[in-house]
Amino acid sequence: MKKATGILALLLCFLLLTACGGSPAPAPEEKEGAGGWQAVTLTDQAGREVTIEKEPQQIVSGYYITTSLLIALDKQDSLVGIEAKADTRNIYSLAAPELLELPNVGSAKDFHLEGCIALEPDLVILPLKLADAADALAQLNIPVLLVNPESSQLLEEAITLIAQATGAQERGQALLDYYADKHDELDKLLEGAQEQPTVYLAGNSDMLSTATASMYQDTLITEAGGQNVAAEVQDNYWATISYEQLIAWDPDYIVIVPEAVYTAEDVVNTPQLASLSAVQEGRVYAMPSAFEAWDSPVPSGILGTLWMASLLHPDLYAFSAMQDAAADFYQTFYGFTPDKASLTQ
């Protein structure tokens, strides 16, 4: 109740200031800024029309995916606030350590609306879950974009949207071109695949939690020339299964997503899973997590697909090629050269 009262008070103050001598809205001819910025109206991924009158100089990102994207778009210097737990994101330390000193505006579960407003942002970017906060900020004439990059296509839409909103179209197109080139390369290489190995993708909180076809993680498998054994499970989130179900699927590979609370050794040593082909043949792997969680729709998620392809089809796509691609990607879009030794299978 106190938080709601505070928000209402802020809104009331803003309205009073506007009514009692606040600056009038700029005339149409003033919409082009000194740098040649033209006001742009965009439709965000919640279907909201958002007009950005001036080039954003102070941006708040309440979502780790968009914070990472802003680094890739070379807009990190415009950030004045980011999501909570930034110190757990290795990519920030490697590519833009100054972000770790910025105020945090909370998370999707506990967004700090007043703190965001106090940063006086020109643009706020939030996940779809924070639609109510977006509406409150819009009442203060603060432009807010809501994004929902839960598939490869939606991620590319989010990149285009944010690049347009921040004047980084050239950089955004370079990122999209990189994706297209890598997908074309993989498609050509995988034309020679004799089979599509089956894969069980194990979640980070529990080895019996897995991604269904409705999730972004499914694309890591299918675009790498594999089959997701959980594709038919009807669930829009991480689905919980039983040991019996996993044994019935008997996947060729078990892949553990980054930042899991257990290890590949834990899976191998689980008695209930001893009969699995993946266990018996030594095909249980943990996806690398030295930089970012490649199983999530971050800009570097394409590297998760390349890593998976090198795992499932080593005769067609060598692991060394994946390492080279990762080094090139991070150097091009994040300004640092990763240690290839940290990329393992």
Secondary structure, DSSP 8 states (H G I E B T S, - for coil): -HHHHHHHHHHHHHHHHHHTT------GGG-S-TT----EEEE-TTS-EEEE-S--SSEEE-SHHHHHHHHHTT-GGGEEEE-S-GGG-HHHHHH-GGGGGS-B-B-SSSB-HHHHHHT--SEEEEEGGGHHHHHHHHTTT--EEEE---SHHHHHHHHHHHHHHHT-HHHHHHHHHHHHHHHHHHHHHHTT-S---EEEEE-SS-TTEE--TTSTHHHHHHTTT-EETTTT---SS-EE--HHHHHHH--SEEEE-TT-SS-HHHHHT-GGGTT-HHHHTT-EEE---SSS-TTSSSTTHHHHHHHHHHHH-TTTS-HHHHHHHHHHHHHHHHS----GGG---
